[in-house]
Each structure stands twice: as C-alpha cells, then as structure tokens.
Amino acid sequence: MSIRDRETNVFATRQRIMTKLLETIALHNIEIAASQVWGAVRLVPLLRKDFRKDLRLAQRSYNSQVVVPIDRSTIYHSYVPHGLVLNWSDDGHPVASLGGQLSDKSDQFSGVTVMRRMAQRENRGEGKNLLRFLPLEMAMEGFMGMFFKGPAIAWQEYSRRSRSTGLSPRTEYSITGKSISDLSEALRVFEIHQNQVGVLLFVGEMLATAFILPHPQDYRNLHETLLTDAYGETFYYYGLYGQAQELKCAIEDKNIHNLADLRSALSKMRQAWSDVQGMMAEDLLQRPIQSQQIYQAGAFSLQRFITDLDRTRTNYIGESIVDDHGDLQYLKIYGLSAAQTRRAYLLQTLDRHDWQLEKAAISLHETLPSLVKRIEKADLGYLINNQVREQAAKMLRNY
C-alpha cells in the first residue's frame, strides 16, 4: 500500500498529523472516507455509523436581506439565503425531518426580513421543540462584536468619528459558493455515501468549510446549500488558480491470499486516506478555541466559536451543536481571509491595551509610526486622526 510520491512530498511539509478529526470540539464517531476531486475542489465525505434520531436540522429559505437588532445602538444586517431549523425531543424519542430541499434557486433578491435575534425559539404545536437560527451569521456577528468595538476612551489620537461611533458601520465581505470555480459541478457529480452526515470542502487544497449534520437524510437535503453558503474571498482565487491532486492508494495483490487479507488491506487504505485528508485539515485541529453558548436546546448546546488568531495559519469562525455526551452533531465553519485576520489581530491588540497606541506598538515590537502605517494598510486608517497619520508618514519618510 503506497501513496503517490507527489502527494507524500506535499503533505510531508506539514508538522502535525491529527489523531481524531476536530478533536478540540469533541468529535468522536466520524469516519473520513476517500475524497472526490473535481478541478480545484476536493470533497471529503464524513460518515457516521451511529446517529441520533432525536435531533434533526432542516432548511428555511429566506433569500433576502436580514436585519437583526443586537442592542439599542447596534443593528446587524446581511444577505441570508437560508436559515436552519433545529427540531429535537426532550425525552429521546425520534423526531421527523421537516424537509429541507432548496425551495428557491433563484438569485433574485426578495426583500428585507427583520428578526429579533440570531437564534429564536419557535413553538408550533404542543410537544414540538423548534429553534430557528442563521448559519454562519451567528458566528460572523460574534466575530464583529468581539473585535470591532472601537476605542472606549476618547484618546486624542483617534478620529472624531471613531471616538463618537466606534467602527460603525462595520463591514465584512464574503462570496457565495456559486462564485467558486468548479464547486457547482463538483457538488453535482459528488457521490453521497449511505451514512454520510457531512463533508470537508477543500479549494486549492485549503480547507474552505466543514459541514456536519446530525442525520444522513439531513445532509442529503442540505447538500446543495454549500453553493449558497458564505466563503472568504480568498477561496475565489484558490478556485481560479489552485488544483486538487487526486490521492491514490494501491493494494499490492501479492500480499492478498484470502478475504481476511483483503479486509485488512482495505482497512489500512481507508486509514491512510483518513490520516492524509485529516492532516490537510490541520488548520482547524488542535487549536485553542474560544466558544460562546448561544442556546441550550434540551440535551443539545448550540455554540459559536473562533480559533486563535494565528497569523501564520488560516483562522476560522463557526457554529457547532454538541450533545450531552460531548459528541458533535452539527458544524459549519467560515475561513477568515488574511486581511480579516490582520484587522482582527490589530483590533484585539489595541483593545487589550485600552486603545493606547504607544503601549500597543511596544507590545508588537514596533514604533508608533509603523503601527499607524500598519493600521492604515489594514483598511482601518479612518480610526486615526489626520494629524497623527501625517506625522507618522513624515517620520517614516525621514527615517
């Protein structure tokens, strides 16, 4: 059994190999199957032998701009193609699927929908537990609220706008899966396994998203929603210029003498696929994760999370549902672009030092002028008043 030298050389440069997929968020019973490649897209099926019957997820179509009041002075709005509805039972009894087929594949904008919160309990009849939430929007709202607050103290170095309104309006841009080259065709020809509950999606060999659902039928219903999900703009370029390499394993027939030998060889081959494809997802593995519980739905906890802001790796935000045994039942992630990570890292550093520029510069081992230039390059220059920016530029020119 061997893996082609070309792939081995690529993956040998990575230092950490995962032992369990997404160990940091308690995923214990998922099997990684052989990937399927189309152009720059690699789809890795995730299979579950045993799945719970008291938790189901279905789609609710919006295809509109959604407005959610966060507090008296903050409103979050975004284009949302669909939401998800969580259906569960409190006593462990099976719950039926609510459906979930794409009801509207049109790109037409249908208006504005106003919601009270990102995750909202719905009561539709006695004994029914329904929770509507907006996938990835919860994570993005938490990300922006965490890092985009603006100065709490009216330091003179900051512009009048930033001192009075913070970073408002705070904006981040994403693309849909329809913009990623080869993704539509890859999803069309993708073979869905019998017990498949999720997928790892790589674009140009970079992990774009991980999508896991509680039940195989839920995944079949929601498979095509990967086209309408949000992705960082980086993956648009990966799709244009990247190329996925087919991973090939071989069984040496000279070692096969009976069915037991064949079974053992197949098991080793599947483990090799799992190890290599898991290694490709290491940017999401064994990372410090900051999480926040959004809702407790019986035995299930809906959470949003963000990886540590490591500037040398791809960082992710996302949502998960974990059951009372610590097993992951739902997962959706969003890969932050390098620019988003830089902005968040700078804002986190400023906030940690009470928005005092000199202290923040010292912590970053930089001079004050170089920090001001760095803030400008991160598209946050409007935070700093013009006088400070001009002085910093002059000092750098004279240096």
N, C-alpha and C positions, 0 to 999 in steps of 0.2 A: 504494500500500500504506500503510495507516494503522492506528494503534491508537487505540481509543476514548479521547476526551479524559479521561474519568473515571479510567481506569486510568493514563494518562500522568501525570496530576497526582499520583496516589498514589505512583507509583514515582519521580517526579522528586525527591522529598524525600530519597531515598537517595543517598549521596555516591559510593559505589564500585560500579562495574559489573564483574562478573567477566569474565575473558577465557577461562578454562577452569574447568569445574566441579571444585571441590575440588583446585585446583592444588597446595595445600600438602601433600597426601598422594598426589601423583603419579598422578592420574587423567588419562589422555591420550586414550583412544579411546572415550569415551562421548558419545553424541548425546542431546540433550534434545529430546523430542518435545512436541507440543501437549498441554496439560493437560486434564484432565477434572474437572468440578466437580459436586458434589452437596451442597447445603446449605452448611455451613461448611467442608466438606472439599474440598481440591484435591489431586488425584493427578497427578503429573508423571512420565510414563514415561521411563525411561533405557534407551537402546538401544545394543547393541554389534554392530558389523558382523563383527568377527573375535573369536572367543572360543577360549580354550584348551580342549583336550579331556583334559588330564592332571590336571585338578583338578575335583572335584565336591563339593557340600555337600548333605546330607540332614538330615532331622529325626529326632530321637529323643524320643518323648513321655515325660514324667515326671508332670506334673500333681500335684506333691507338694511338700512342704517339703524342701529340700535343705540338708544340713549339711556344711560343708567346713572341716576344721581348717586354720588358717593357720599357727599356731605353737603352742607349748606352752600359752600363756595366751590365745590368741585363736581364736574359732570364728565363722565366717560362716554365717548361715542366712537363707534366703529362700524364698518360694514361687516355684517354677520350673515353668512349664507345659511347656517342652520344651527340649532341648539340640540342638546341631548336631554332625554327624559329618563330618569332613573326610576325603576319600578322594583320594589323589594317587599318581602314579607317579614314580619317581626317574629314569627314562630317557626321559620324554616321551611314552610310549605312552598311548593313550586309556584312561580308566577308566570303568567303567559307573556309572550312577546307582544309589544304594542305595534309591531310593524317596523318600518324604517326604510322603505325603499325611497330613493330620490323622487320627490314628487314634482320638482320643477328644475329642469336642467337649463333653463333659460338664463342668459346673462343680464336680463332686464332688471333694472333697479325698481323695487316695488314700493318704496316709500320709507317712512320712519316709524320705528316701533319703540315705544317708551316702556321701560321695565323698572321695577322698584329696586331690584338687586340682581347680582350676577347669578346667584343660586336661590331659587324660590320654590317653597313647598306648595304643592297643589293637592287639593282634596276633591276627588271626583268619585264620590260614592263611598259608602261605608266599607271599611276594611282595605281600602286602596291607599298605598303609600307611593306618591309620585313626587319627584323632585326635578324641576327643570333647571338646567344650568347651561352656560355658554362656554363650550370648549375653547381653550386657549385664551379666551378673553379674560377669564378669571386670573390666569397666570400673568398676562400682559398688564392688567390693571394693578396687580400686586407689585410687579416689577417697576412700573412707572411710579406708583405711590411710594415705593421703598427708596428709590434713588433720585427722583426728580422733584424734591421738595422745595429747593431754593433756600437762600440764607434766612435763618431765623432771627439774626441780629442785623440791624441796619448799618453794616460796615460801609464806610465811605468809598471803599474800592469798587463797590458794586454799582451797577447802573440803577437809576431811579425805578425803571420798570421791574428789575429783578427784586428790588427791596420792597416794592409795593404789591407785586402779584406773583413773586416766585418765578417759576419756569412756565407759567401759563401763557399761551396754550402749549401743552406738552404733546409732542407728536412723535410717533414711530411709524415707519413704513414697512409693509410686508408685501409679498406677492402670493398669488394663489398657485396651487399645483398645476393649473392649466398653463401657466407660464413656463413651467419646467420642461425642457425638451425631452421627449421620449416617455414621459410619465404616463400620458394618456394611453399610448399604445402598450406600454408595459403592463398597466393595470388590466387592459382588455384581454391580453393573451396570458395573463398570470393564472397558473393552476392553483385553485384553492383546495387545500387538503381537507380531509373529512373532519378532523378535530382541530382545525386552525382557529385560533382566537385572536391572532394579532400578526403584526409584521414589523420588521425593521426595514426602513427605506433609506438606502444609500444613493446619493447622487454624486457621480465622480469619485466614488469610494469614500465620501464623507457622510456621516450619519445625519440625515435630514430630519427624520422623525422616528419615533417608536410609538406604535398604536396597538393597544391591547384592550380587549373587551371580555366580559365575563363568560360569554356563551358563543359557541361556533356559529349559531344562526344569527346572532347579533353582528358578528363580523361579516358574514355574507351580505347582510342587509346594508352595512355601512362601508363596505369595501371601496366603493366609488367615491365616498366623501373625501378620500385622500386628494382628489382633484380640486376640491373647493377649500381645503384647509389652507391656513396661512403658513408661509415659509419665509425665512430670512432671504434677502435679495442675493446673498452670496450663492445660494443654490441655483439661481438662474444662470450664473456664469459657469458653475460646475457642470450644469446640464449642457451648456453650449460647447465647452472645451474639454470636459472630462470624458473618460471612457472606462467603463467597468470591464474588468478581466474575468473571464469565466474560470471558476475554480474547478479543477478536475482531479478526482481521486480514482485510483485504479486498484482492482483486486487481482493479485497475482495467482493465476489458476493453479500453479504448481503446488501451492500450499492448501488447496481445497481438495479434500478427499471424501467428505460427506456433508450432509446438511448442517451438522453442528459446526463444522469449519466455516461453511458459508455464512451461517448466522453470526458467528463470532467476527468474521471479516467485515460484514455489513455494519455491525455494531461499532467496530473501531473506525470505519469510514465515516459513519454519522458523527462520532465523537470528534473526529478531525475537522469535519465541516463546522461543527458547533464551536470548537476552540478557535478556529481561524476567524469565523464570522463574528464571534463574540469579541475577539481581540480587536476587530475593526471598530467595534462599538465602545472601546475603552474610554473615549472622551466622556461617556456617561457613567462609567463604572468606577467604583471605589473612590468616589469624590465626596468631599464634605458637602452636605445638602442642608439648606435652610428651608424649613417647611412651616406651613401655617394651616391649621384645620379650618375649613370653611363650613362644614355641616356634618353632623352625626346622624346618619340615617339607619337607625336600628343598630345592627352589628357592623355597619359599614361606615368608614370615615372618609369623607371627601376632603382632599388636601390640595394645596398648591405649593410648589417648591421652586427653588433656584439653586443651581450648582454654585460652588465658589467661583469668584471672578478671576480665574486663572488666565492671564493674557497670552499664555503660550498654547492654549488649547481652546477648542470650541466649547462655549458655555451654553447651558440650556435652562429654560424655564418650562414649567409644565404642571399638569394636574394628575392626581392619582386617587384611586379608591382602594383602601386596604380593609380587609375583613378582620373579624375578631381573632383570627389565628395568625394575623400578621402577613397573610398572603395578598399579593397584588391582584386586584380584579379588573382594574381599569388604569390605563396610562395613555397620555398624549403629551408630546414634548414639542418644543419650538427651539430651534437652534439660533442663538443670537449671532448677529454678524460681528466682525471685528470692530466696526465702528460703534455698534451698540455697546459692546463690552468696554471699549475705551471710555465712552461717555459715562457709563455706569460706574466704572472704576474711579474716574476723576471725581464724580459727584459723591461717591461713597467716601473718598479721601477727604474732600472738603467738609462734608458733614461730620466726619469723625473728629475734625479739628475745629469745630464750631465755625466753619467757613472763614477762618483766618488764613489768608493767602500765604503769609510768611511761614507759619507753622506747617501748612500743607506742603509747601515747597521743600522745607527741611526734611520732612518725612519721606519725600520722594527723591531726596538727594539731588535736588535741583535748585537753581537760583530762582528768585521771584520772576524776573523777566522771562525765563524759559518756561516757567509754569504758565504764565499768562499766554505765551505763544501756543503752548500745548492745549490750553483751554480753547483758544480760537480755532485750532486745527480740528478739534472735536466738535465743531459747529455749536459751541457754547459761548462764543465771544460776546454775545449780547448781554451776558451776565455782568461783564466788567465795564466800568465807565470808560468813556473815550480817553480821558486824561491818562489813566493808568495804562491803557493799551498803547497810547502813543509814547509814553515814557519807556515802556518795556521794549517797544520796537526800536527806539533810539539807542537804548543801552545795548541791545543785541547787535546793532549796526556798528557801534563804536568798539565793541569787544574784540 
